Amino acid sequence: MINSRKARRLFVIIFAVIVLYILGLNIPKLLNAIYPIEYRDIIVKYADSYGLDPYLVAAIIKVESGYDSYARSSKGALGLMQIKPSTGEWIGEKLKVTNFSEEMLYDPEINIKMGCWYLDYLFKYYNGDIKLVLAAYNGGQGNVSKWLKDADYSDDGVTLKNIPFAETKLYVEKINRAYKMYSKIYRDLINKGKE
């Protein structure tokens, strides 16, 4: 008897074969459909401006909103990079945005600029440790600070050996997977964005 996990895996394989057949076995088209990239010029512009890898920014947008500029999470985060209005207001002050309103977070240019600024802030705060940056982006800096002080999650108070929030742990894994895929699929992203 086939268990549900094996049945699902078999279904996914059969479905993938059918999709590949329909697409004429065009793997690049399939990968582009699974890992889309919109707002490429804006991503490259602000990634470059804040010294970030554009593939990481693309991966965060994919995981956070699926490239839906009007996405709204159950926790009230808005736009492509899922920025909470309170965080957006704080970032807006740092960037000297006049008359900030939460509706601004639905604007791809503003959202990506603010998201990149915040990622740069987190990278500086956590000395370039991408795991801490991603954990803080999802789970909050306060939680990451607590985890770093807890011997169950950090041996040295500087790095995490374990992320206690299942959602945040899964988030970090998803971003890392998407980041690898974007790096492979869109190898020319950086150069094309600067043309």
N, CA, C and O of each residue as an XYZ file, in Angstrom:
780
protein
N       0.839     -1.184      0.000
C       0.000      0.000      0.000
C       0.884      1.248      0.000
O       1.865      1.308      0.741
N       0.550      2.237     -0.817
C       1.327      3.467     -0.925
C       0.859      4.436      0.162
O      -0.336      4.698      0.302
N       1.827      4.968      0.937
C       1.430      5.943      1.950
C       1.206      7.301      1.286
O       1.555      7.499      0.122
N       0.623      8.229      2.038
C       0.244      9.519      1.448
C       1.451     10.326      0.982
O       1.353     11.049     -0.009
N       2.574     10.224      1.663
C       3.771     10.954      1.254
C       4.274     10.448     -0.097
O       4.605     11.244     -0.975
N       4.332      9.120     -0.264
C       4.772      8.543     -1.535
C       3.773      8.862     -2.636
O       4.165      9.129     -3.772
N       2.496      8.837     -2.313
C       1.457      9.155     -3.303
C       1.597     10.599     -3.777
O       1.496     10.880     -4.971
N       1.829     11.508     -2.839
C       2.021     12.914     -3.212
C       3.251     13.082     -4.090
O       3.211     13.799     -5.090
N       4.335     12.429     -3.723
C       5.574     12.521     -4.498
C       5.354     11.990     -5.912
O       5.811     12.591     -6.885
N       4.657     10.869     -6.023
C       4.356     10.294     -7.331
C       3.487     11.243     -8.144
O       3.713     11.422     -9.341
N       2.490     11.855     -7.499
C       1.635     12.805     -8.182
C       2.445     13.990     -8.696
O       2.254     14.420     -9.834
N       3.343     14.521     -7.878
C       4.177     15.662     -8.278
C       5.049     15.295     -9.471
O       5.196     16.091    -10.399
N       5.621     14.113     -9.455
C       6.472     13.677    -10.571
C       5.650     13.548    -11.851
O       6.066     14.018    -12.910
N       4.500     12.920    -11.753
C       3.627     12.769    -12.935
C       3.189     14.140    -13.440
O       3.206     14.399    -14.643
N       2.799     15.012    -12.519
C       2.372     16.354    -12.899
C       3.512     17.108    -13.589
O       3.293     17.770    -14.603
N       4.715     17.009    -13.045
C       5.874     17.681    -13.641
C       6.158     17.163    -15.042
O       6.471     17.946    -15.939
N       6.054     15.863    -15.240
C       6.279     15.276    -16.559
C       5.239     15.811    -17.548
O       5.582     16.158    -18.678
N       3.985     15.878    -17.131
C       2.921     16.390    -18.005
C       3.176     17.852    -18.349
O       3.059     18.251    -19.508
N       3.525     18.653    -17.340
C       3.806     20.068    -17.581
C       4.986     20.224    -18.529
O       4.935     21.035    -19.454
N       6.049     19.454    -18.308
C       7.212     19.524    -19.196
C       6.837     19.136    -20.621
O       7.319     19.742    -21.577
N       5.984     18.135    -20.766
C       5.539     17.726    -22.095
C       4.759     18.857    -22.755
O       4.988     19.177    -23.922
N       3.842     19.458    -22.010
C       3.034     20.559    -22.555
C       3.925     21.734    -22.953
O       3.704     22.365    -23.986
N       4.918     22.020    -22.140
C       5.819     23.130    -22.444
C       6.897     22.748    -23.459
O       7.814     23.525    -23.724
N       6.780     21.570    -24.011
C       7.773     21.132    -24.984
C       9.107     20.862    -24.323
O      10.160     21.109    -24.912
N       9.069     20.356    -23.105
C      10.271     20.064    -22.332
C      11.184     21.284    -22.215
O      12.409     21.170    -22.176
N      10.548     22.451    -22.160
C      11.294     23.695    -22.051
C      11.520     24.022    -20.573
O      10.742     24.748    -19.953
N      12.582     23.480    -20.039
C      12.883     23.631    -18.613
C      13.080     25.104    -18.236
O      12.580     25.520    -17.191
N      13.780     25.904    -19.035
C      13.919     27.314    -18.642
C      12.568     28.018    -18.475
O      12.400     28.812    -17.549
N      11.618     27.739    -19.348
C      10.287     28.357    -19.201
C       9.615     27.898    -17.919
O       8.975     28.689    -17.226
N       9.758     26.642    -17.611
C       9.165     26.103    -16.391
C       9.798     26.765    -15.161
O       9.093     27.168    -14.236
N      11.111     26.872    -15.156
C      11.793     27.500    -14.021
C      11.419     28.975    -13.888
O      11.252     29.479    -12.777
N      11.289     29.668    -15.029
C      10.871     31.068    -14.996
C       9.451     31.209    -14.456
O       9.127     32.198    -13.798
N       8.611     30.222    -14.734
C       7.231     30.258    -14.215
C       7.215     30.000    -12.706
O       6.445     30.625    -11.976
N       8.052     29.093    -12.249
C       8.094     28.770    -10.824
C       8.798     29.877    -10.040
O       8.390     30.208     -8.927
N       9.849     30.444    -10.618
C      10.621     31.502     -9.975
C      10.579     32.756    -10.855
O      11.558     33.091    -11.521
N       9.441     33.437    -10.849
C       9.333     34.633    -11.696
C      10.187     35.767    -11.148
O      10.596     35.753     -9.987
N      10.444     36.731    -11.990
C      11.115     37.940    -11.512
C      10.474     39.128    -12.206
O      10.560     39.300    -13.422
N       9.843     39.921    -11.397
C       9.262     41.165    -11.875
C      10.010     42.293    -11.186
O      10.705     42.071    -10.195
N       9.867     43.491    -11.707
C      10.517     44.664    -11.116
C      12.039     44.512    -11.080
O      12.707     44.994    -10.166
N      12.568     43.830    -12.100
C      14.010     43.548    -12.138
C      14.851     44.811    -12.002
O      15.812     44.842    -11.233
N      14.490     45.850    -12.748
C      15.294     47.072    -12.714
C      15.280     47.717    -11.326
O      16.297     48.237    -10.867
N      14.130     47.680    -10.668
C      14.028     48.258     -9.322
C      14.832     47.418     -8.331
O      15.537     47.960     -7.479
N      14.725     46.101     -8.445
C      15.481     45.204     -7.559
C      16.977     45.467     -7.698
O      17.679     45.635     -6.701
N      17.456     45.500     -8.922
C      18.891     45.711     -9.162
C      19.320     47.094     -8.676
O      20.383     47.246     -8.074
N      18.493     48.093     -8.939
C      18.809     49.477     -8.529
C      19.033     49.572     -7.017
O      20.048     50.103     -6.567
N      18.081     49.053     -6.240
C      18.195     49.204     -4.784
C      19.110     48.167     -4.151
O      19.719     48.435     -3.115
N      19.215     47.010     -4.743
C      20.200     46.039     -4.248
C      21.596     46.637     -4.399
O      22.418     46.559     -3.485
N      21.852     47.228     -5.550
C      23.147     47.857     -5.803
C      23.362     49.042     -4.859
O      24.449     49.218     -4.309
N      22.331     49.838     -4.679
C      22.398     51.022     -3.835
C      22.754     50.674     -2.385
O      23.452     51.432     -1.712
N      22.266     49.521     -1.911
C      22.501     49.120     -0.519
C      23.487     47.965     -0.385
O      23.594     47.363      0.683
N      24.204     47.654     -1.454
C      25.244     46.628     -1.389
C      24.712     45.225     -1.133
O      25.356     44.421     -0.460
N      23.532     44.938     -1.674
C      22.899     43.629     -1.484
C      22.996     42.798     -2.753
O      23.211     43.326     -3.844
N      22.838     41.523     -2.598
C      22.781     40.623     -3.734
C      21.357     40.670     -4.304
O      20.409     40.354     -3.586
N      21.183     41.053     -5.567
C      19.830     41.146     -6.129
C      19.092     39.800     -6.141
O      17.862     39.767     -6.105
N      19.834     38.706     -6.190
C      19.197     37.392     -6.154
C      18.539     37.148     -4.801
O      17.482     36.521     -4.723
N      19.155     37.638     -3.751
C      18.574     37.513     -2.415
C      17.301     38.350     -2.321
O      16.292     37.891     -1.785
N      17.346     39.559     -2.832
C      16.164     40.426     -2.819
C      15.037     39.768     -3.616
O      13.890     39.745     -3.169
N      15.360     39.237     -4.789
C      14.352     38.544     -5.617
C      13.761     37.357     -4.868
O      12.554     37.123     -4.925
N      14.602     36.611     -4.169
C      14.138     35.442     -3.413
C      13.220     35.862     -2.270
O      12.206     35.211     -2.017
N      13.563     36.934     -1.586
C      12.726     37.414     -0.486
C      11.359     37.842     -1.012
O      10.334     37.533     -0.405
N      11.342     38.543     -2.128
C      10.062     38.962     -2.709
C       9.235     37.741     -3.095
O       8.031     37.702     -2.842
N       9.871     36.750     -3.702
C       9.173     35.521     -4.100
C       8.521     34.856     -2.885
O       7.343     34.501     -2.923
N       9.286     34.694     -1.820
C       8.783     33.997     -0.628
C       7.781     34.863      0.129
O       6.760     34.362      0.598
N       8.063     36.145      0.250
C       7.201     37.030      1.031
C       5.838     37.271      0.375
O       4.806     37.185      1.041
N       5.831     37.570     -0.922
C       4.581     38.001     -1.556
C       4.256     37.306     -2.869
O       3.181     37.522     -3.428
N       5.159     36.482     -3.367
C       4.928     35.871     -4.672
C       4.816     36.908     -5.778
O       4.137     36.692     -6.782
N       5.497     38.048     -5.582
C       5.499     39.158     -6.535
C       4.138     39.832     -6.675
O       3.837     40.415     -7.717
N       3.317     39.755     -5.636
C       2.033     40.451     -5.591
C       2.250     41.757     -4.833
O       2.410     41.753     -3.613
N       2.254     42.870     -5.558
C       2.546     44.163     -4.925
C       1.454     44.587     -3.952
O       1.673     45.474     -3.128
N       0.275     43.962     -4.037
C      -0.825     44.290     -3.119
C      -1.013     43.226     -2.037
O      -2.067     43.159     -1.406
N      -0.004     42.407     -1.829
C      -0.089     41.359     -0.805
C      -0.224     42.000      0.580
O       0.374     43.035      0.874
N      -1.029     41.346      1.412
C      -1.215     41.776      2.800
C      -1.247     40.514      3.652
O      -2.086     39.638      3.442
N      -0.334     40.421      4.613
C      -0.267     39.223      5.456
C      -1.305     39.297      6.567
O      -1.899     40.344      6.822
N      -1.504     38.169      7.213
C      -2.438     38.124      8.345
C      -1.920     38.969      9.512
O      -2.685     39.331     10.406
N      -0.629     39.281      9.501
C      -0.032     40.102     10.562
C       0.065     41.572     10.159
O       0.638     42.386     10.885
N      -0.501     41.907      8.990
C      -0.553     43.301      8.562
C       0.627     43.798      7.756
O       0.724     44.995      7.486
N       1.536     42.901      7.360
C       2.663     43.309      6.520
C       2.164     43.521      5.097
O       1.274     42.809      4.632
N       2.737     44.502      4.410
C       2.207     44.938      3.123
C       3.234     44.901      1.998
O       4.432     45.080      2.213
N       2.724     44.662      0.790
C       3.519     44.824     -0.414
C       4.480     43.691     -0.714
O       4.445     42.629     -0.093
N       5.327     43.949     -1.671
C       6.236     42.942     -2.206
C       7.146     42.331     -1.150
O       7.318     41.112     -1.106
N       7.724     43.163     -0.307
C       8.679     42.661      0.687
C       8.045     42.546      2.076
O       8.738     42.359      3.076
N       6.708     42.663      2.115
C       5.928     42.464      3.336
C       6.488     43.256      4.522
O       7.028     42.702      5.479
N       6.335     44.555      4.412
C       6.794     45.471      5.449
C       5.594     45.905      6.283
O       4.578     46.342      5.743
N       5.718     45.781      7.595
C       4.650     46.239      8.485
C       4.619     47.769      8.452
O       5.667     48.405      8.343
N       3.427     48.362      8.546
C       3.341     49.824      8.526
C       4.223     50.508      9.578
O       4.825     51.542      9.289
N       4.309     49.954     10.785
C       5.156     50.570     11.823
C       6.630     50.536     11.414
O       7.363     51.497     11.647
N       7.061     49.431     10.806
C       8.439     49.334     10.318
C       8.637     50.290      9.149
O       9.671     50.951      9.044
N       7.641     50.359      8.272
C       7.711     51.289      7.142
C       7.818     52.733      7.596
O       8.557     53.524      7.009
N       7.081     53.075      8.639
C       7.146     54.438      9.172
C       8.543     54.729      9.722
O       9.099     55.801      9.483
N       9.108     53.766     10.459
C      10.462     53.920     11.006
C      11.493     54.054      9.883
O      12.360     54.927      9.928
N      11.390     53.181      8.876
C      12.311     53.255      7.735
C      12.113     54.582      7.010
O      13.078     55.231      6.606
N      10.842     54.980      6.849
C      10.545     56.257      6.192
C      11.223     57.427      6.871
O      11.718     58.334      6.203
N      11.249     57.414      8.213
C      11.947     58.474      8.953
C      13.434     58.458      8.618
O      14.037     59.507      8.392
N      14.020     57.264      8.587
C      15.453     57.138      8.286
C      15.767     57.602      6.868
O      16.823     58.181      6.609
N      14.820     57.334      5.939
C      15.035     57.711      4.533
C      14.486     59.099      4.209
O      14.523     59.544      3.062
N      13.975     59.777      5.247
C      13.402     61.120      5.087
C      12.242     61.147      4.087
O      12.142     62.050      3.256
N      11.372     60.143      4.186
C      10.166     60.100      3.367
C       9.137     61.022      4.018
O       8.796     60.861      5.190
N       8.653     61.983      3.247
C       7.671     62.917      3.806
C       6.265     62.341      3.654
O       5.955     61.664      2.673
N       5.435     62.623      4.632
C       4.029     62.209      4.635
C       3.854     60.708      4.404
O       3.032     60.293      3.587
N       4.632     59.896      5.129
C       4.514     58.442      4.973
C       3.097     57.989      5.287
O       2.477     58.444      6.248
N       2.597     57.077      4.449
C       1.322     56.410      4.716
C       1.491     54.945      4.348
O       2.310     54.600      3.496
N       0.717     54.090      4.991
C       0.880     52.658      4.728
C       0.568     52.295      3.284
O       1.077     51.290      2.789
N      -0.249     53.076      2.596
C      -0.542     52.817      1.178
C       0.720     52.878      0.328
O       0.803     52.235     -0.719
N       1.701     53.652      0.781
C       2.970     53.755      0.043
C       3.655     52.395     -0.057
O       4.417     52.153     -0.993
N       3.390     51.509      0.896
C       4.037     50.199      0.898
C       3.539     49.303     -0.237
O       4.145     48.267     -0.513
N       2.464     49.680     -0.885
C       1.981     48.933     -2.050
C       2.683     49.361     -3.335
O       2.549     48.702     -4.367
N       3.427     50.455     -3.276
C       4.170     50.934     -4.444
C       5.456     50.117     -4.552
O       6.279     50.150     -3.637
N       5.647     49.377     -5.662
C       6.830     48.517     -5.780
C       8.150     49.250     -5.554
O       9.037     48.729     -4.878
N       8.287     50.435     -6.105
C       9.546     51.184     -5.963
C       9.819     51.509     -4.495
O      10.925     51.282     -4.004
N       8.827     52.033     -3.805
C       8.999     52.398     -2.398
C       9.218     51.155     -1.542
O      10.093     51.141     -0.677
N       8.427     50.116     -1.780
C       8.520     48.898     -0.986
C       9.892     48.246     -1.132
O      10.509     47.863     -0.138
N      10.361     48.123     -2.347
C      11.671     47.495     -2.574
C      12.787     48.360     -2.000
O      13.736     47.837     -1.415
N      12.684     49.673     -2.161
C      13.697     50.568     -1.581
C      13.741     50.396     -0.066
O      14.816     50.246      0.514
N      12.570     50.416      0.574
C      12.516     50.279      2.036
C      12.982     48.886      2.479
O      13.705     48.751      3.466
N      12.562     47.867      1.747
C      12.982     46.507      2.083
C      14.482     46.337      1.967
O      15.102     45.690      2.810
N      15.071     46.912      0.928
C      16.531     46.830      0.750
C      17.257     47.625      1.832
O      18.280     47.181      2.355
N      16.729     48.795      2.164
C      17.341     49.577      3.252
C      17.331     48.757      4.535
O      18.330     48.702      5.251
N      16.191     48.118      4.824
C      16.058     47.336      6.057
C      16.992     46.129      6.052
O      17.605     45.817      7.073
N      17.105     45.450      4.917
C      18.042     44.327      4.824
C      19.473     44.805      5.063
O      20.234     44.152      5.777
N      19.838     45.935      4.471
C      21.177     46.487      4.684
C      21.392     46.788      6.165
O      22.453     46.487      6.712
N      20.399     47.374      6.807
C      20.463     47.656      8.249
C      20.703     46.365      9.034
O      21.559     46.318      9.917
N      19.934     45.315      8.703
C      20.081     44.034      9.407
C      21.445     43.397      9.140
O      22.052     42.841     10.056
N      21.930     43.468      7.914
C      23.257     42.918      7.606
C      24.336     43.623      8.429
O      25.258     42.978      8.930
N      24.224     44.927      8.568
C      25.199     45.665      9.375
C      25.044     45.293     10.853
O      26.038     45.091     11.551
N      23.828     45.205     11.318
C      23.549     44.906     12.722
C      24.067     43.518     13.099
O      24.607     43.323     14.188
N      23.898     42.558     12.190
C      24.296     41.179     12.464
C      25.615     40.790     11.804
O      25.874     39.607     11.580
N      26.440     41.770     11.495
C      27.790     41.538     10.950
C      27.800     40.597      9.749
O      28.693     39.760      9.620
N      26.808     40.734      8.871
C      26.780     39.969      7.631
C      26.292     38.539      7.756
O      26.352     37.795      6.777
N      25.813     38.124      8.913
C      25.325     36.752      9.112
C      23.929     36.616      8.497
O      22.938     37.053      9.081
N      23.870     36.009      7.320
C      22.613     35.927      6.571
C      21.525     35.164      7.328
O      20.346     35.502      7.213
N      21.896     34.158      8.086
C      20.897     33.405      8.854
C      20.222     34.310      9.886
O      19.003     34.268     10.050
N      21.016     35.127     10.578
C      20.451     36.053     11.554
C      19.609     37.119     10.871
O      18.550     37.494     11.373
N      20.074     37.606      9.734
C      19.335     38.629      8.982
C      17.966     38.096      8.586
O      16.950     38.754      8.812
N      17.939     36.916      8.000
C      16.665     36.348      7.549
C      15.761     36.005      8.727
O      14.548     36.206      8.657
N      16.336     35.493      9.799
C      15.540     35.179     10.993
C      14.930     36.452     11.569
O      13.771     36.451     11.984
N      15.699     37.534     11.596
C      15.188     38.807     12.111
C      14.158     39.411     11.166
O      13.174     39.996     11.618
N      14.370     39.278      9.871
C      13.416     39.822      8.896
C      12.051     39.162      9.084
O      11.019     39.818      8.944
N      12.043     37.884      9.397
C      10.798     37.148      9.574
C      10.306     37.155     11.013
O       9.133     37.433     11.266
N      11.180     36.856     11.949
C      10.770     36.656     13.336
C      10.961     37.855     14.243
O      10.507     37.845     15.388
N      11.626     38.887     13.748
C      11.852     40.091     14.534
C      13.194     40.101     15.236
O      13.693     39.068     15.682
N      13.770     41.293     15.324
C      15.073     41.450     15.976
C      15.012     41.094     17.451
O      15.954     40.515     17.992
N      13.919     41.434     18.101
C      13.790     41.133     19.524
C      13.882     39.651     19.795
O      14.542     39.230     20.745
N      13.225     38.853     18.969
C      13.281     37.401     19.139
C      14.685     36.868     18.876
O      15.180     36.022     19.620
N      15.321     37.360     17.824
C      16.682     36.901     17.513
C      17.617     37.245     18.663
O      18.472     36.438     19.027
N      17.467     38.431     19.238
C      18.302     38.813     20.386
C      18.103     37.851     21.552
O      19.072     37.451     22.198
N      16.854     37.478     21.823
C      16.566     36.510     22.901
C      17.199     35.157     22.597
O      17.787     34.533     23.480
N      17.083     34.707     21.367
C      17.627     33.407     20.988
C      19.141     33.376     21.142
O      19.709     32.375     21.578
N      19.787     34.476     20.781
C      21.245     34.528     20.874
C      21.725     34.464     22.327
O      22.850     34.039     22.591
N      20.880     34.881     23.259
C      21.231     34.847     24.680
C      20.887     33.511     25.335
O      21.245     33.269     26.488
N      20.198     32.653     24.600
C      19.734     31.375     25.144
C      20.655     30.242     24.666
O      20.817     30.035     23.463
N      21.255     29.513     25.611
C      22.200     28.431     25.273
C      21.550     27.309     24.471
O      22.251     26.547     23.805
N      20.216     27.194     24.523
C      19.539     26.182     23.714
C      19.601     26.510     22.218
O      19.474     25.626     21.371
N      19.798     27.787     21.912
C      19.759     28.219     20.510
C      21.080     28.789     19.998
O      21.291     28.885     18.789
N      21.967     29.165     20.917
C      23.253     29.737     20.510
C      24.343     29.330     21.499
O      24.184     29.469     22.711
N      25.436     28.832     20.966
C      26.559     28.442     21.822
C      27.449     29.619     22.196
O      28.096     29.622     23.243
N      27.469     30.627     21.309
C      28.422     31.714     21.495
C      27.795     33.101     21.625
O      28.510     34.086     21.805
N      26.465     33.188     21.535
C      25.796     34.486     21.607
C      25.934     35.311     20.349
O      25.511     36.467     20.306
N      26.524     34.722     19.325
C      26.766     35.442     18.066
C      26.100     34.752     16.887
O      25.655     35.413     15.949
N      26.029     33.427     16.928
C      25.418     32.653     15.840
C      24.310     31.776     16.399
O      24.324     31.401     17.572
N      23.351     31.458     15.540
C      22.258     30.570     15.937
C      22.553     29.153     15.489
O      22.910     28.918     14.334
N      22.404     28.213     16.405
C      22.517     26.806     16.019
C      21.137     26.227     15.758
O      21.004     25.190     15.109
N      20.115     26.896     16.263
C      18.744     26.424     16.110
C      17.805     27.619     16.160
O      18.015     28.551     16.936
N      16.771     27.588     15.333
C      15.743     28.625     15.344
C      14.486     27.996     15.954
O      13.928     27.060     15.382
N      14.034     28.500     17.108
C      12.923     27.851     17.798
C      11.551     28.042     17.155
O      10.665     27.214     17.364
N      11.350     29.098     16.387
C      10.063     29.304     15.723
C      10.043     28.486     14.437
O      10.848     28.722     13.537
N       9.132     27.533     14.349
C       9.040     26.685     13.150
C       8.824     27.525     11.897
O       9.419     27.253     10.854
N       7.978     28.542     11.995
C       7.703     29.399     10.840
C       8.963     30.108     10.366
O       9.222     30.182      9.165
N       9.744     30.628     11.303
C      10.975     31.344     10.949
C      12.028     30.389     10.408
O      12.736     30.715      9.455
N      12.132     29.224     11.008
C      13.086     28.222     10.513
C      12.748     27.837      9.072
O      13.634     27.774      8.219
N      11.474     27.582      8.805
C      11.025     27.243      7.448
C      11.255     28.406      6.494
O      11.641     28.203      5.342
N      11.021     29.618      6.968
C      11.224     30.824      6.164
C      12.676     30.922      5.701
O      12.942     31.156      4.522
N      13.606     30.745      6.625
C      15.036     30.820      6.292
C      15.384     29.749      5.251
O      16.127     30.017      4.307
N      14.852     28.550      5.424
C      15.102     27.470      4.457
C      14.522     27.818      3.085
O      15.174     27.600      2.064
N      13.303     28.357      3.055
C      12.667     28.728      1.778
C      13.469     29.804      1.060
O      13.689     29.723     -0.148
N      13.907     30.818      1.814
C      14.687     31.894      1.200
C      15.984     31.342      0.634
O      16.367     31.689     -0.483
N      16.662     30.493      1.384
C      17.921     29.925      0.896
C      17.715     29.110     -0.383
O      18.519     29.197     -1.311
N      16.637     28.319     -0.432
C      16.341     27.548     -1.656
C      16.052     28.477     -2.832
O      16.598     28.304     -3.922
N      15.188     29.461     -2.599
C      14.835     30.395     -3.673
C      16.062     31.199     -4.118
O      16.238     31.461     -5.308
N      16.896     31.584     -3.169
C      18.110     32.341     -3.472
C      19.020     31.545     -4.409
O      19.545     32.090     -5.380
N      19.204     30.273     -4.120
C      20.023     29.419     -4.991
C      19.417     29.327     -6.385
O      20.129     29.390     -7.387
N      18.099     29.178     -6.442
C      17.438     29.053     -7.745
C      17.543     30.354     -8.544
O      17.856     30.324     -9.735
N      17.286     31.484     -7.905
C      17.399     32.761     -8.614
C      18.822     32.991     -9.104
O      19.023     33.517    -10.199
N      19.804     32.603     -8.310
C      21.204     32.752     -8.718
C      21.524     31.928     -9.951
O      22.330     32.340    -10.786
N      20.891     30.754    -10.071
C      21.139     29.883    -11.228
C      20.320     30.307    -12.437
O      20.849     30.396    -13.546
N      19.049     30.567    -12.235
C      18.143     30.862    -13.350
C      18.463     32.205    -13.997
O      18.449     32.328    -15.222
N      18.749     33.202    -13.181
C      18.945     34.560    -13.685
C      20.392     35.006    -13.504
O      20.652     36.070    -12.942
N      21.319     34.204    -13.975
C      22.740     34.512    -13.812
C      23.107     35.907    -14.308
O      24.029     36.539    -13.792
N      22.380     36.374    -15.310
C      22.704     37.661    -15.918
C      21.922     38.834    -15.319
O      21.950     39.934    -15.871
N      21.235     38.620    -14.217
C      20.394     39.652    -13.616
C      21.156     40.936    -13.342
O      20.670     42.025    -13.648
N      22.321     40.822    -12.779
C      23.076     42.018    -12.390
C      23.473     42.823    -13.630
O      23.282     44.039    -13.665
N      24.019     42.161    -14.634
C      24.464     42.886    -15.822
C      23.313     43.460    -16.624
O      23.399     44.593    -17.098
N      22.229     42.699    -16.788
C      21.096     43.193    -17.564
C      20.431     44.367    -16.882
O      19.945     45.278    -17.551
N      20.401     44.359    -15.551
C      19.769     45.445    -14.825
C      20.520     46.757    -14.969
O      19.947     47.825    -14.757
N      21.788     46.689    -15.327
C      22.610     47.897    -15.433
C      22.728     48.406    -16.864
O      23.417     49.392    -17.122
N      22.051     47.727    -17.801
C      22.136     48.173    -19.209
C      21.360     49.449    -19.425
O      21.320     49.966    -20.542
